[in-house]
Amino acid sequence: MDFLYQQGICFTPKDITHGAEALNEFDQLHTELTPTIVVDGEVIVGFDRRKLEDALMN
C-alpha cells in the first residue's frame, strides 16, 4: 500500500480477514496469494512494481 500512497493513487484496500464480502471478491479472482491488486480489470498477484506501474499507466 505504501507504493500506492506514495504515487498518490486512490484505491480501496480490502482486508480478506475481516469480512465475507472482501473474501468472496478475492475468491472470485482465483488466486490464493496476497497482495492481489486489480487495476481496471487486470489482476496482479503479488507486489510486482513493474507490472503495477504498467497497469497504472494504461
PDB file of N, CA, C and O in Angstrom:
ATOM      1  N   MET A   1       0.813  -1.180   0.000  1.00  0.00           N
ATOM      2  CA  MET A   1       0.000   0.000   0.000  1.00  0.00           C
ATOM      3  C   MET A   1       0.862   1.250   0.000  1.00  0.00           C
ATOM      4  O   MET A   1       0.465   2.286  -0.533  1.00  0.00           O
ATOM      5  N   ASP A   2       2.033   1.153   0.594  1.00  0.00           N
ATOM      6  CA  ASP A   2       2.903   2.329   0.642  1.00  0.00           C
ATOM      7  C   ASP A   2       3.192   2.862  -0.753  1.00  0.00           C
ATOM      8  O   ASP A   2       3.177   4.074  -0.969  1.00  0.00           O
ATOM      9  N   PHE A   3       3.456   1.965  -1.704  1.00  0.00           N
ATOM     10  CA  PHE A   3       3.749   2.390  -3.073  1.00  0.00           C
ATOM     11  C   PHE A   3       2.586   3.194  -3.641  1.00  0.00           C
ATOM     12  O   PHE A   3       2.793   4.250  -4.238  1.00  0.00           O
ATOM     13  N   LEU A   4       1.375   2.704  -3.459  1.00  0.00           N
ATOM     14  CA  LEU A   4       0.204   3.400  -3.990  1.00  0.00           C
ATOM     15  C   LEU A   4       0.022   4.761  -3.319  1.00  0.00           C
ATOM     16  O   LEU A   4      -0.283   5.750  -3.986  1.00  0.00           O
ATOM     17  N   TYR A   5       0.209   4.809  -2.005  1.00  0.00           N
ATOM     18  CA  TYR A   5       0.121   6.096  -1.298  1.00  0.00           C
ATOM     19  C   TYR A   5       1.176   7.071  -1.820  1.00  0.00           C
ATOM     20  O   TYR A   5       0.874   8.238  -2.071  1.00  0.00           O
ATOM     21  N   GLN A   6       2.397   6.601  -1.981  1.00  0.00           N
ATOM     22  CA  GLN A   6       3.494   7.451  -2.454  1.00  0.00           C
ATOM     23  C   GLN A   6       3.232   7.997  -3.847  1.00  0.00           C
ATOM     24  O   GLN A   6       3.651   9.108  -4.169  1.00  0.00           O
ATOM     25  N   GLN A   7       2.541   7.224  -4.672  1.00  0.00           N
ATOM     26  CA  GLN A   7       2.239   7.644  -6.036  1.00  0.00           C
ATOM     27  C   GLN A   7       0.977   8.503  -6.104  1.00  0.00           C
ATOM     28  O   GLN A   7       0.631   9.007  -7.172  1.00  0.00           O
ATOM     29  N   GLY A   8       0.299   8.670  -4.992  1.00  0.00           N
ATOM     30  CA  GLY A   8      -0.930   9.449  -4.964  1.00  0.00           C
ATOM     31  C   GLY A   8      -2.095   8.752  -5.640  1.00  0.00           C
ATOM     32  O   GLY A   8      -3.015   9.407  -6.131  1.00  0.00           O
ATOM     33  N   ILE A   9      -2.061   7.418  -5.668  1.00  0.00           N
ATOM     34  CA  ILE A   9      -3.099   6.626  -6.317  1.00  0.00           C
ATOM     35  C   ILE A   9      -4.267   6.421  -5.346  1.00  0.00           C
ATOM     36  O   ILE A   9      -4.068   5.995  -4.209  1.00  0.00           O
ATOM     37  N   CYS A  10      -5.461   6.721  -5.795  1.00  0.00           N
ATOM     38  CA  CYS A  10      -6.658   6.449  -4.996  1.00  0.00           C
ATOM     39  C   CYS A  10      -7.005   4.971  -5.138  1.00  0.00           C
ATOM     40  O   CYS A  10      -7.057   4.448  -6.251  1.00  0.00           O
ATOM     41  N   PHE A  11      -7.239   4.308  -4.032  1.00  0.00           N
ATOM     42  CA  PHE A  11      -7.566   2.890  -4.067  1.00  0.00           C
ATOM     43  C   PHE A  11      -8.397   2.538  -2.853  1.00  0.00           C
ATOM     44  O   PHE A  11      -8.478   3.295  -1.886  1.00  0.00           O
ATOM     45  N   THR A  12      -9.008   1.381  -2.926  1.00  0.00           N
ATOM     46  CA  THR A  12      -9.817   0.878  -1.820  1.00  0.00           C
ATOM     47  C   THR A  12      -9.168  -0.397  -1.292  1.00  0.00           C
ATOM     48  O   THR A  12      -9.245  -1.443  -1.936  1.00  0.00           O
ATOM     49  N   PRO A  13      -8.526  -0.319  -0.122  1.00  0.00           N
ATOM     50  CA  PRO A  13      -7.955  -1.539   0.450  1.00  0.00           C
ATOM     51  C   PRO A  13      -9.067  -2.436   0.972  1.00  0.00           C
ATOM     52  O   PRO A  13     -10.062  -1.958   1.516  1.00  0.00           O
ATOM     53  N   LYS A  14      -8.888  -3.729   0.804  1.00  0.00           N
ATOM     54  CA  LYS A  14      -9.872  -4.700   1.285  1.00  0.00           C
ATOM     55  C   LYS A  14      -9.141  -5.775   2.069  1.00  0.00           C
ATOM     56  O   LYS A  14      -8.192  -6.383   1.573  1.00  0.00           O
ATOM     57  N   ASP A  15      -9.586  -6.002   3.285  1.00  0.00           N
ATOM     58  CA  ASP A  15      -8.969  -6.980   4.182  1.00  0.00           C
ATOM     59  C   ASP A  15      -9.789  -8.258   4.166  1.00  0.00           C
ATOM     60  O   ASP A  15     -10.905  -8.290   4.687  1.00  0.00           O
ATOM     61  N   ILE A  16      -9.247  -9.301   3.576  1.00  0.00           N
ATOM     62  CA  ILE A  16      -9.995 -10.558   3.439  1.00  0.00           C
ATOM     63  C   ILE A  16     -10.150 -11.289   4.763  1.00  0.00           C
ATOM     64  O   ILE A  16     -10.912 -12.253   4.848  1.00  0.00           O
ATOM     65  N   THR A  17      -9.443 -10.849   5.797  1.00  0.00           N
ATOM     66  CA  THR A  17      -9.588 -11.492   7.106  1.00  0.00           C
ATOM     67  C   THR A  17     -10.700 -10.859   7.931  1.00  0.00           C
ATOM     68  O   THR A  17     -11.032 -11.354   9.008  1.00  0.00           O
ATOM     69  N   HIS A  18     -11.279  -9.764   7.432  1.00  0.00           N
ATOM     70  CA  HIS A  18     -12.331  -9.060   8.171  1.00  0.00           C
ATOM     71  C   HIS A  18     -13.523  -8.749   7.272  1.00  0.00           C
ATOM     72  O   HIS A  18     -13.824  -7.583   7.017  1.00  0.00           O
ATOM     73  N   GLY A  19     -14.182  -9.762   6.806  1.00  0.00           N
ATOM     74  CA  GLY A  19     -15.390  -9.517   6.048  1.00  0.00           C
ATOM     75  C   GLY A  19     -15.605 -10.524   4.946  1.00  0.00           C
ATOM     76  O   GLY A  19     -14.705 -10.813   4.159  1.00  0.00           O
ATOM     77  N   ALA A  20     -16.788 -11.043   4.903  1.00  0.00           N
ATOM     78  CA  ALA A  20     -17.135 -12.063   3.912  1.00  0.00           C
ATOM     79  C   ALA A  20     -17.143 -11.497   2.502  1.00  0.00           C
ATOM     80  O   ALA A  20     -16.772 -12.192   1.556  1.00  0.00           O
ATOM     81  N   GLU A  21     -17.563 -10.240   2.346  1.00  0.00           N
ATOM     82  CA  GLU A  21     -17.640  -9.660   1.006  1.00  0.00           C
ATOM     83  C   GLU A  21     -16.252  -9.562   0.366  1.00  0.00           C
ATOM     84  O   GLU A  21     -16.081  -9.920  -0.800  1.00  0.00           O
ATOM     85  N   ALA A  22     -15.280  -9.088   1.110  1.00  0.00           N
ATOM     86  CA  ALA A  22     -13.915  -8.980   0.582  1.00  0.00           C
ATOM     87  C   ALA A  22     -13.353 -10.362   0.264  1.00  0.00           C
ATOM     88  O   ALA A  22     -12.705 -10.545  -0.766  1.00  0.00           O
ATOM     89  N   LEU A  23     -13.594 -11.322   1.127  1.00  0.00           N
ATOM     90  CA  LEU A  23     -13.109 -12.678   0.893  1.00  0.00           C
ATOM     91  C   LEU A  23     -13.772 -13.284  -0.342  1.00  0.00           C
ATOM     92  O   LEU A  23     -13.112 -13.972  -1.120  1.00  0.00           O
ATOM     93  N   ASN A  24     -15.056 -13.039  -0.527  1.00  0.00           N
ATOM     94  CA  ASN A  24     -15.772 -13.538  -1.696  1.00  0.00           C
ATOM     95  C   ASN A  24     -15.186 -12.938  -2.984  1.00  0.00           C
ATOM     96  O   ASN A  24     -14.977 -13.650  -3.967  1.00  0.00           O
ATOM     97  N   GLU A  25     -14.926 -11.634  -2.970  1.00  0.00           N
ATOM     98  CA  GLU A  25     -14.316 -10.990  -4.140  1.00  0.00           C
ATOM     99  C   GLU A  25     -12.950 -11.598  -4.433  1.00  0.00           C
ATOM    100  O   GLU A  25     -12.614 -11.847  -5.590  1.00  0.00           O
ATOM    101  N   PHE A  26     -12.169 -11.837  -3.396  1.00  0.00           N
ATOM    102  CA  PHE A  26     -10.835 -12.439  -3.529  1.00  0.00           C
ATOM    103  C   PHE A  26     -10.942 -13.834  -4.133  1.00  0.00           C
ATOM    104  O   PHE A  26     -10.185 -14.182  -5.039  1.00  0.00           O
ATOM    105  N   ASP A  27     -11.885 -14.634  -3.629  1.00  0.00           N
ATOM    106  CA  ASP A  27     -12.085 -15.993  -4.141  1.00  0.00           C
ATOM    107  C   ASP A  27     -12.446 -15.978  -5.626  1.00  0.00           C
ATOM    108  O   ASP A  27     -12.015 -16.857  -6.374  1.00  0.00           O
ATOM    109  N   GLN A  28     -13.223 -15.001  -6.056  1.00  0.00           N
ATOM    110  CA  GLN A  28     -13.640 -14.911  -7.454  1.00  0.00           C
ATOM    111  C   GLN A  28     -12.477 -14.570  -8.387  1.00  0.00           C
ATOM    112  O   GLN A  28     -12.578 -14.754  -9.600  1.00  0.00           O
ATOM    113  N   LEU A  29     -11.384 -14.080  -7.829  1.00  0.00           N
ATOM    114  CA  LEU A  29     -10.203 -13.770  -8.637  1.00  0.00           C
ATOM    115  C   LEU A  29      -9.345 -15.014  -8.881  1.00  0.00           C
ATOM    116  O   LEU A  29      -8.396 -14.976  -9.664  1.00  0.00           O
ATOM    117  N   HIS A  30      -9.686 -16.115  -8.208  1.00  0.00           N
ATOM    118  CA  HIS A  30      -8.994 -17.403  -8.379  1.00  0.00           C
ATOM    119  C   HIS A  30      -7.505 -17.299  -8.070  1.00  0.00           C
ATOM    120  O   HIS A  30      -6.669 -17.810  -8.814  1.00  0.00           O
ATOM    121  N   THR A  31      -7.190 -16.647  -6.988  1.00  0.00           N
ATOM    122  CA  THR A  31      -5.818 -16.562  -6.512  1.00  0.00           C
ATOM    123  C   THR A  31      -5.799 -16.909  -5.029  1.00  0.00           C
ATOM    124  O   THR A  31      -6.810 -16.805  -4.335  1.00  0.00           O
ATOM    125  N   GLU A  32      -4.642 -17.316  -4.569  1.00  0.00           N
ATOM    126  CA  GLU A  32      -4.501 -17.638  -3.153  1.00  0.00           C
ATOM    127  C   GLU A  32      -3.417 -16.795  -2.500  1.00  0.00           C
ATOM    128  O   GLU A  32      -3.047 -17.033  -1.351  1.00  0.00           O
ATOM    129  N   LEU A  33      -2.913 -15.818  -3.226  1.00  0.00           N
ATOM    130  CA  LEU A  33      -1.806 -15.017  -2.722  1.00  0.00           C
ATOM    131  C   LEU A  33      -2.226 -13.572  -2.511  1.00  0.00           C
ATOM    132  O   LEU A  33      -3.087 -13.042  -3.213  1.00  0.00           O
ATOM    133  N   THR A  34      -1.601 -12.957  -1.533  1.00  0.00           N
ATOM    134  CA  THR A  34      -1.778 -11.528  -1.315  1.00  0.00           C
ATOM    135  C   THR A  34      -0.413 -10.872  -1.358  1.00  0.00           C
ATOM    136  O   THR A  34       0.575 -11.521  -1.017  1.00  0.00           O
ATOM    137  N   PRO A  35      -0.315  -9.635  -1.755  1.00  0.00           N
ATOM    138  CA  PRO A  35      -1.451  -8.841  -2.198  1.00  0.00           C
ATOM    139  C   PRO A  35      -1.909  -9.251  -3.595  1.00  0.00           C
ATOM    140  O   PRO A  35      -1.115  -9.679  -4.433  1.00  0.00           O
ATOM    141  N   THR A  36      -3.187  -9.110  -3.812  1.00  0.00           N
ATOM    142  CA  THR A  36      -3.765  -9.232  -5.141  1.00  0.00           C
ATOM    143  C   THR A  36      -4.346  -7.872  -5.464  1.00  0.00           C
ATOM    144  O   THR A  36      -5.202  -7.361  -4.741  1.00  0.00           O
ATOM    145  N   ILE A  37      -3.877  -7.292  -6.550  1.00  0.00           N
ATOM    146  CA  ILE A  37      -4.248  -5.926  -6.913  1.00  0.00           C
ATOM    147  C   ILE A  37      -4.968  -5.974  -8.253  1.00  0.00           C
ATOM    148  O   ILE A  37      -4.510  -6.628  -9.190  1.00  0.00           O
ATOM    149  N   VAL A  38      -6.090  -5.283  -8.336  1.00  0.00           N
ATOM    150  CA  VAL A  38      -6.861  -5.230  -9.576  1.00  0.00           C
ATOM    151  C   VAL A  38      -6.845  -3.786 -10.080  1.00  0.00           C
ATOM    152  O   VAL A  38      -7.283  -2.869  -9.385  1.00  0.00           O
ATOM    153  N   VAL A  39      -6.335  -3.600 -11.298  1.00  0.00           N
ATOM    154  CA  VAL A  39      -6.284  -2.282 -11.923  1.00  0.00           C
ATOM    155  C   VAL A  39      -7.055  -2.367 -13.232  1.00  0.00           C
ATOM    156  O   VAL A  39      -6.620  -3.026 -14.176  1.00  0.00           O
ATOM    157  N   ASP A  40      -8.189  -1.704 -13.283  1.00  0.00           N
ATOM    158  CA  ASP A  40      -9.027  -1.707 -14.492  1.00  0.00           C
ATOM    159  C   ASP A  40      -9.246  -3.120 -15.033  1.00  0.00           C
ATOM    160  O   ASP A  40      -9.143  -3.357 -16.237  1.00  0.00           O
ATOM    161  N   GLY A  41      -9.546  -4.048 -14.137  1.00  0.00           N
ATOM    162  CA  GLY A  41      -9.830  -5.419 -14.538  1.00  0.00           C
ATOM    163  C   GLY A  41      -8.612  -6.310 -14.669  1.00  0.00           C
ATOM    164  O   GLY A  41      -8.761  -7.527 -14.781  1.00  0.00           O
ATOM    165  N   GLU A  42      -7.415  -5.750 -14.659  1.00  0.00           N
ATOM    166  CA  GLU A  42      -6.185  -6.546 -14.732  1.00  0.00           C
ATOM    167  C   GLU A  42      -5.790  -6.977 -13.329  1.00  0.00           C
ATOM    168  O   GLU A  42      -5.642  -6.146 -12.433  1.00  0.00           O
ATOM    169  N   VAL A  43      -5.622  -8.282 -13.144  1.00  0.00           N
ATOM    170  CA  VAL A  43      -5.283  -8.830 -11.837  1.00  0.00           C
ATOM    171  C   VAL A  43      -3.769  -9.006 -11.744  1.00  0.00           C
ATOM    172  O   VAL A  43      -3.149  -9.663 -12.580  1.00  0.00           O
ATOM    173  N   ILE A  44      -3.195  -8.403 -10.711  1.00  0.00           N
ATOM    174  CA  ILE A  44      -1.756  -8.510 -10.464  1.00  0.00           C
ATOM    175  C   ILE A  44      -1.598  -9.212  -9.119  1.00  0.00           C
ATOM    176  O   ILE A  44      -2.042  -8.709  -8.087  1.00  0.00           O
ATOM    177  N   VAL A  45      -0.961 -10.377  -9.146  1.00  0.00           N
ATOM    178  CA  VAL A  45      -0.780 -11.170  -7.930  1.00  0.00           C
ATOM    179  C   VAL A  45       0.628 -10.928  -7.398  1.00  0.00           C
ATOM    180  O   VAL A  45       1.616 -11.075  -8.117  1.00  0.00           O
ATOM    181  N   GLY A  46       0.698 -10.556  -6.129  1.00  0.00           N
ATOM    182  CA  GLY A  46       1.972 -10.218  -5.517  1.00  0.00           C
ATOM    183  C   GLY A  46       2.353  -8.794  -5.873  1.00  0.00           C
ATOM    184  O   GLY A  46       1.756  -8.195  -6.768  1.00  0.00           O
ATOM    185  N   PHE A  47       3.339  -8.250  -5.183  1.00  0.00           N
ATOM    186  CA  PHE A  47       3.780  -6.898  -5.491  1.00  0.00           C
ATOM    187  C   PHE A  47       4.846  -6.967  -6.571  1.00  0.00           C
ATOM    188  O   PHE A  47       5.995  -7.324  -6.310  1.00  0.00           O
ATOM    189  N   ASP A  48       4.451  -6.622  -7.776  1.00  0.00           N
ATOM    190  CA  ASP A  48       5.367  -6.552  -8.912  1.00  0.00           C
ATOM    191  C   ASP A  48       5.332  -5.109  -9.387  1.00  0.00           C
ATOM    192  O   ASP A  48       4.444  -4.710 -10.141  1.00  0.00           O
ATOM    193  N   ARG A  49       6.303  -4.339  -8.941  1.00  0.00           N
ATOM    194  CA  ARG A  49       6.314  -2.896  -9.193  1.00  0.00           C
ATOM    195  C   ARG A  49       6.191  -2.571 -10.683  1.00  0.00           C
ATOM    196  O   ARG A  49       5.445  -1.667 -11.058  1.00  0.00           O
ATOM    197  N   ARG A  50       6.905  -3.288 -11.518  1.00  0.00           N
ATOM    198  CA  ARG A  50       6.871  -3.006 -12.966  1.00  0.00           C
ATOM    199  C   ARG A  50       5.483  -3.252 -13.551  1.00  0.00           C
ATOM    200  O   ARG A  50       4.960  -2.421 -14.293  1.00  0.00           O
ATOM    201  N   LYS A  51       4.886  -4.404 -13.212  1.00  0.00           N
ATOM    202  CA  LYS A  51       3.543  -4.692 -13.723  1.00  0.00           C
ATOM    203  C   LYS A  51       2.535  -3.671 -13.211  1.00  0.00           C
ATOM    204  O   LYS A  51       1.646  -3.242 -13.947  1.00  0.00           O
ATOM    205  N   LEU A  52       2.675  -3.291 -11.963  1.00  0.00           N
ATOM    206  CA  LEU A  52       1.754  -2.326 -11.367  1.00  0.00           C
ATOM    207  C   LEU A  52       1.904  -0.955 -12.033  1.00  0.00           C
ATOM    208  O   LEU A  52       0.907  -0.304 -12.347  1.00  0.00           O
ATOM    209  N   GLU A  53       3.130  -0.527 -12.245  1.00  0.00           N
ATOM    210  CA  GLU A  53       3.359   0.749 -12.933  1.00  0.00           C
ATOM    211  C   GLU A  53       2.794   0.706 -14.358  1.00  0.00           C
ATOM    212  O   GLU A  53       2.160   1.663 -14.802  1.00  0.00           O
ATOM    213  N   ASP A  54       3.022  -0.396 -15.069  1.00  0.00           N
ATOM    214  CA  ASP A  54       2.497  -0.531 -16.433  1.00  0.00           C
ATOM    215  C   ASP A  54       0.975  -0.480 -16.433  1.00  0.00           C
ATOM    216  O   ASP A  54       0.381   0.183 -17.284  1.00  0.00           O
ATOM    217  N   ALA A  55       0.338  -1.166 -15.496  1.00  0.00           N
ATOM    218  CA  ALA A  55      -1.131  -1.173 -15.434  1.00  0.00           C
ATOM    219  C   ALA A  55      -1.674   0.211 -15.096  1.00  0.00           C
ATOM    220  O   ALA A  55      -2.712   0.616 -15.618  1.00  0.00           O
ATOM    221  N   LEU A  56      -0.988   0.927 -14.238  1.00  0.00           N
ATOM    222  CA  LEU A  56      -1.447   2.257 -13.855  1.00  0.00           C
ATOM    223  C   LEU A  56      -1.253   3.285 -14.956  1.00  0.00           C
ATOM    224  O   LEU A  56      -1.964   4.288 -15.002  1.00  0.00           O
ATOM    225  N   MET A  57      -0.297   3.043 -15.841  1.00  0.00           N
ATOM    226  CA  MET A  57      -0.017   3.998 -16.923  1.00  0.00           C
ATOM    227  C   MET A  57      -0.975   3.814 -18.097  1.00  0.00           C
ATOM    228  O   MET A  57      -1.118   4.727 -18.911  1.00  0.00           O
ATOM    229  N   ASN A  58      -1.627   2.673 -18.208  1.00  0.00           N
ATOM    230  CA  ASN A  58      -2.543   2.417 -19.318  1.00  0.00           C
ATOM    231  C   ASN A  58      -3.900   3.009 -19.064  1.00  0.00           C
ATOM    232  O   ASN A  58      -4.794   2.886 -19.901  1.00  0.00           O
TER     233      ASN A  58
END
